[in-house]
Amino acid sequence: MMITIKSAQRLPRGLNVEWTDGMRAKFSNVWLRDNSLHMRPALIHLDLNPCPQKVALSSNCVSLEWPPFLRADFPSEFLRSHSHVQPATNLCKNPNKQILTKPWRIQKRPCSVDQRHIGAMIWKEPLVINGTVWPHLEKLPSVVTVETRFDAARVSLVDSVAALKRLHDEHPVYFRFMMENPIEYEHAFFKASHHLANVDKNEIVSTVFNNDFRSSQMTTDNLIFSIAV
């Protein structure tokens, strides 16, 4: 038994077809274009956003007119056989037969780490000569702040190796503490912990400093480092 098409309405990227028995189905323009008998796909005619110029309903079939003036007919039986109907989902199929015996409450997860905010550290060279950006014109500073001319942005270039070498020479106790204890970086849902530098045969191979993209805060549970700063 063939069921009559009730209506065919355009969608932004497809076609909505409704039958007299209440069934509805949506067909994309790409699928309708590819199933038109006169359309022969070729790379020179590739179009990922086709749109029919006219949509008409006649003799229980949907007629589409593709540019330039190419007509394609889709009978009701063809469209109905290629429509997918999802079965209804019964949300009350397995109802909950139990209720909470205790009041609902949110328990905090216990935390064994006592985090204390220390602050932000910056290392820079003193005695900048007027009209220049390099101190003493002999060596690059440990931190160079670059401000853009148009946007409100600031970039810091850090010579971490030079800063750690100076810390090793002037404050060996604090340097040893920083090498032995990993530093935590936390911002929103991001959290990481790693050592400040990699040392091989008393030589600093690489360093990892904190930055604004990860976090502007540094936390630790050791009071010695807080007193040292």
KOLLUM-963937 format. One record per residue: x, y, z of N, C-alpha, C, O in turn; residue in one letter. Coordinates in steps of 0.02 Angstrom, whole numbers, plus 50000, padded with zeros to 5 digits. Atoms other than C-alpha are relative to their C-alpha. Example, Ala and Ser with C-alpha at 12.3 -4.5 7.8 and 13.67 -1.06 7.14 Angstrom:
500454994150000506154977550390500455006050000500975005950033A
499584994149997506844994750357499615005550037499865011050045S
% end
This chain:
500424994050000500005000050000500445006250000500865007050044M
499614993950006500735016549946499675005650041499075006950034M
500244994649958500555030750071500145006649966500705007749941I
499954993650035500255048050001500425004950038500395005350100T
499604994749971501475062150032499555006050015499185008349971I
500424994449980500635076250129500335006749983499995011249957K
499664993750013501955089950114500744998849992501014993850014S
499285000050008503745093450066500245007250010500085011649970A
499784993349983504605108450146500765000549996501124995750012Q
499284998850004506315115850117500295001250069499975004050114R
499594998749941507625116050252500635003549977500785003649918L
499394996550021509245126050255500484995649959500794998149913P
499555004550037510235110750194499674993449983500014988449976R
500345006350015508915097850157499275001049986499045006549969G
500715000150017507095093250133499634996150053499864990750073L
500425003349950505735088650260499374997549966498985001449939N
500575003250033504445076250195499544997150053499774993850099V
500505002649953502825071950287499484996149961499234998549910E
500515004150031501615057950243499335000850036499305003750090W
500674999249972499755056950276499904996050065499454997750104T
500075003849938499995044050415500385003150058500405000250112D
499654996549946501025056550516500754999050001501095002350040G
499285001350000502755049850476500375005849966500135008649916M
499594994650027504105062750443500724997549991500954993250028R
499315001850013505855061150371500365006049970500065010049934A
499594994650027507275073150329500544997149955500854992149971K
499505002150049508405071250177500455005949984500215011449970F
499534994750014509975081350150500045001449926499904997049885S
499944998150071510265090749987500554996149965500504994649906N
499465003950030511885081249959499754993149981499914990649927V
500275006750015510975064449969499515000349942499524995949899W
500474999350056509585070449853500365001349935500174998749883L
499624998550061510845077249729500344993749974500344992449914R
499655006050021511845061049728499544994549975499754990349936D
500485005050022510265050649701499575002449942499104999049923N
500334997850062509665060849553500314996449941500924996249934S
499755004350055509805050049396500425003949950500885001249921L
499644996250051510425064049284500665002850026501085005049986H
499384997149972511815069549403500564994949995500504989450021M
499415004250006513515062049360500575003650035500855008450007R
499484996449962514775067049493500675000149963500874995049934P
499334999250028516445073549428500375005150042500065009450074A
499614995449959517865082749511499915007249979499955011750021L
500074993150022517585098049404499315002850018499205008850014I
500674997849981515755098649461499884998750074499304998450095H
500085001749929516075094949646499705006050037499985011550035L
500344994749962514875105049755499764996950065499334992550064D
500185002749935514715101649941499415003750031499195001950086L
500574996249973513285114049966499485001049945499345006749927N
500504999250053511975110449832499345002350029499185001150087P
500654997549979510275118549841499535000149940499695003349889C
500475000050056508765115149728499675006849991499535010350040P
500314993650014507995130249643499254999750014498965004750037Q
500725000749990506205123549653499854993350031500194988350018K
500255006149968505285110649758499244999749988498885004450006V
500715000750015503585104249699499764993150018500154988350019A
500315006449982502385090249750499454998649949498965002249945L
500495001750051501435081649610500014992549988500544989449987S
500085007150014500765064049576500364995650052500694990750035S
499725003849945501335057749746500764999249995501034994050014N
499284999950003503145062049713500255007150008499905011949993C
499694993549990504315076249755500455001549940500884997649922V
499614997950058505035085649607500475005650020500265010650050S
499494995049986506645095449625500315002549935500394998749888L
499674997150059507445107149500500695002550022500745007350061E
499314998149985509345108249511500275004749947500085004149889W
499694995750052510355121649424500484996049958500844991749985P
500414995250037510455123549279499404996549968499484993249917P
500635002550028508635118049249500004992449991499774989949940F
500005007350001508895099549287499504997550051499534999450110L
500555002349958507375090549358500124992850023500384988749985R
499955006749972507345075349471499374998550040499155002850079A
500615002049965505805065749536500164994550050500534989850035D
499915004849947505775055949700499314997450021498955000950056F
500655002749981504245044549720499944998950075500444998650110P
500135001049929503445041949889500294993450025500574993150080S
499755006449980503935023649896500765000150008501034997150054E
499274999549996505775027749863500225003850062500685001750097F
499814996049943505865041249995499844996450066500234996750113L
500195003449938504955030850125500464994150014500614992650072R
499565005749990506075015850097500705002150022501074998050050S
499354997649981507625026650126499985004650061500475008150076H
500054995949939506995035450282500134995650060499934989850062S
499825003649939507635030250453499585002750057499605008750071H
500434998149945506425030550597500304997150064500374991050070V
499735002249937507175029750771499444998050047498975001850056Q
500525001949953506135019850896499995004550061500515006950083P
500074995749941505455029651042500334996850061500314990750070A
499655002349940506445028251203499565001150061499345006750075T
500414999649940505475024451360500445001850059500834997750082N
499584997749945506275034651498499804996750066500214996750113L
500235003049938505245025651631500004992349995499634989050031C
499985007350008505685008051575500254996650064499974991550084K
499745002749938506715004651732499985005550054500495008550069N
500054994749950506055016651863500374998350064500444992450082P
499645000949937507025019052023499494998750055499045002750067N
500475001949947506115010252165500275001450069499954999750119K
499714998449936507255016352303500095007550007500175011049957Q
499894993049985507455033252386500595000650047500794995750079I
499434998949956508895040852480499804999350073499295002150094L
500135000849929508945035652662500315005550042500135006450100T
499674994549965510055050452709499955006349958499885005949897K
500024993850039510005068752659500585000549951501144998449966P
499494999250052510955072752500500495005450020500295010950039W
499494995249983512605081452533500634998649959500754993049937R
499385000550038514245084652444500585000150049500665004850088I
499435000649956515795078952535500635002549965500735000949906Q
499374997550028517455087652507500524994450001500584990550048K
499485005050004518875076752449500585002050045500835007650041R
499444998149954520235076052583500635001449961500794998049912P
499374997950032521855084552533500554999850051500525003250103C
499455000749954523475079852616500555005249989501005005950030S
499494995150017524495093652533499775006850026499235009250008V
500144993449973524525110152627500315005249954500915006749960D
499734995350049524715122852487499975007050027499475009250056Q
499954993149978525285140352528500235004349941500725002849907R
499834995550054525315154452405500625004150018500635007450070H
499374996449987527065161852394500015006649964500155011849994I
499984993950038526945174552256500374999149935500564993549918G
499665000250064527745178752091500725002550008500845007350045A
499304998149996529625179952068500225002649931500005000149880M
499724997350062530555190151937500745001550012500935003850066I
499274999049996532425191451903500205004749944500055003349886W
499804995450052533155206151810500665003350019500875003350077K
499354996749990534785215451789499905007350019499445010549993E
500084992949981535015232551870500405004749954500735002549907P
499604994850032535775248851807499925000049924500404998849887L
500124999450072534965250951636500165007249979499905012050007V
499804993450024535765265351541499425003149962499074999649924I
500544996550034534525278451478500074999549924500615000349897N
500015000550073534035276051297500214993249974500264992449913G
499815006750022534555257751293499564994950036499204996550083T
500385005449968533775240951337500464994950031500234990650068V
499535004849972535365231351383500405003350056500685008750045W
499604997049946536205234751552500744999549986501004994249968P
499284999550009538005240251538500234998549928500834999049914H
499845001650070537945235451352500524994449994500894994149945L
499515005450000538975220051395499684993149994499944988849959E
500325006550001537775205451421499245000950000498985006050021K
500724999850001535955201351397499724999350070499994995550110L
500305000749934534835203451549499644993350007499494990049957P
500345006449987534015188451631499275000349977499014995349953S
500704999250021532265195251594499945006249957500155011649977V
500144994550044531785206251448499255000349988498954995449965V
500724999250009529995212951443499885003849935500145009449927T
500154997050065529335216851269499275001749998498844997350007V
500694997750005527755227151251499855001849928500245005349895E
500194998550069526835227951085499755007249994499535010250043T
500194993150011526415244751009499245000849991498975006150006R
500714999350017524605241050959499554996550052499104999750080F
500425003649954523835227551069500295000350071500895001250081D
499794999949930523885227151258500284993150019499944989250053A
499685006549987525085212451269500705001150025501015006350012A
499334999649973526725208951357500324993149997500024988250017R
499635006350006528025195451324500645000650040500995005650034V
499385000049960529435190951444500464994649974500274988849968S
499485004650022531035182851381500474998850059500785003550084L
499625001749940531935173751522500614995949983500564990849949V
499395003950005533745168151523500074996050064500434997950110D
500045003949938533415154651652500674996850019500814996150078S
499355003149985535135146551638500455005050037500775003250087V
499584994949967536025162751684499745001650070500135002650116A
500284998649934534815165851828500164994550050500324995950107A
499855005649955535075148451901500744999550016500924997650072L
499285000049986536965149651884500185005250053500595004050097K
499874994849950536965165751982499724998050068500024999350119R
500295002549938535805157952112500454994750031500524994450092L
499565005249975537005143152126500635003150032500875000550082H
499394996949973538495154652155499885004050063500295003950109D
500124995549944537685166752276499614996850057499704998550115E
500415003249949536435155552367499984992449986499474990049962H
499975007150015536965137252352499484995950039499244990850013P
500495003849961535785131452491499325000349967498984995249961V
500654999350032534245138352405500004996649931499504993749911Y
499955003350065534855131952237499934992450008499584989249969F
500055007249988535055114352309499284998050018499044992849997R
500695001449982533315115252383499544999949938499114995649932F
500414999650060532535120352216500134994149953499684992049917M
499855005650043533425106252126499714993550028499554988949989M
500235006249969532845093052250499244999650007498974994250014E
500735000049990531015098352266499655002449937499795007849912N
500384997850059529825098952117499525005650017499285006150074P
500444994349992528765114452094499334998449968499314995549914I
500675001250026526885113452070499755006249963499865011949985E
500334994850038525985123751938499274998249994499104992749971Y
500715001550000524105124951953499625006049975499745011749996E
500424994850027522835135051854499364996849974499384992849927H
500655002950019520965130751839500044992450006500174989850061A
500005007349999520885112251791500694997149984500784991049983F
499345002350018522725111351744500444999850062500435004450102F
499545000749944524005105051870500594995849978500504990449950K
499405003750019525795099551842500535000950054500505005750093A
499454999749952527335096051947500624997449967500634991949940S
499375002050031529115095351885500575003850033500475008850067H
499404996849974530885100051933500165006349959499995006849900H
499864993650032531505117351893500534999449945500505003249896L
499455000550048533055111651797500254992849997500174988950044A
499665006450009533965096551729500765001350003501025005249964N
499294998949989535775095551790500374993549983500184988150007V
499605005750019537065083851712500745001850010501005006349978D
499294998949985538845083151783500135007350019500575010749993K
499944993249974538605099651874499905005449947500095011249957N
500164995250053538035108051713499255000249990498934994949984E
500714999250011536285115051689499854998749926500075002549882I
500155001950069535615106551532499395003949975499415006849921V
500614996550020533855113951525499625002050062499714999250116S
500414997449944532645123651635499295001049977499165001949917T
500714998850014530765125651645499765004950052499695003250111V
500264994949955530125141851721499245000449993498954998149944F
500724998850003528325146351761499865005549949500285009749935N
500204994950048527375156851634499275001750010498914998150045N
500694997749991525745166351623499494995449969498914995349991D
500495004350033524945153551508499804994350046499224992350047F
500165005449953525055139751638499705002850064499145001250083R
500234997449936524905149251800500445005850019501035006150002S
499614994549972525435165251883500134999050074500375003550108S
499905001549929525515156752053500444993850007500444989549963Q
499585005749985526735144552128499864997850072499885002050117M
500205002449934526265133552276500484994650022500774991049981T
499605005349971527235122352392499814999250073499535003850103T
500175001249931527005114552563500615000650046500594998650104D
499394999549961528775118452622500095007350021500125011849979N
499924993149975528995133852733500705002749991500805008749992L
499314997850008530875134252707500075004249937500415009449937I
499954996250062530665139952528499645006750006499875011749978F
500354993749989529405153052583500435004950038500455010950022S
499564995649962530635159952710500595002349957500825008049964I
499444998250042532025159552581499835005549952500235010049938A
500214994850046531025170052460499915006650037499735011650006V
% end
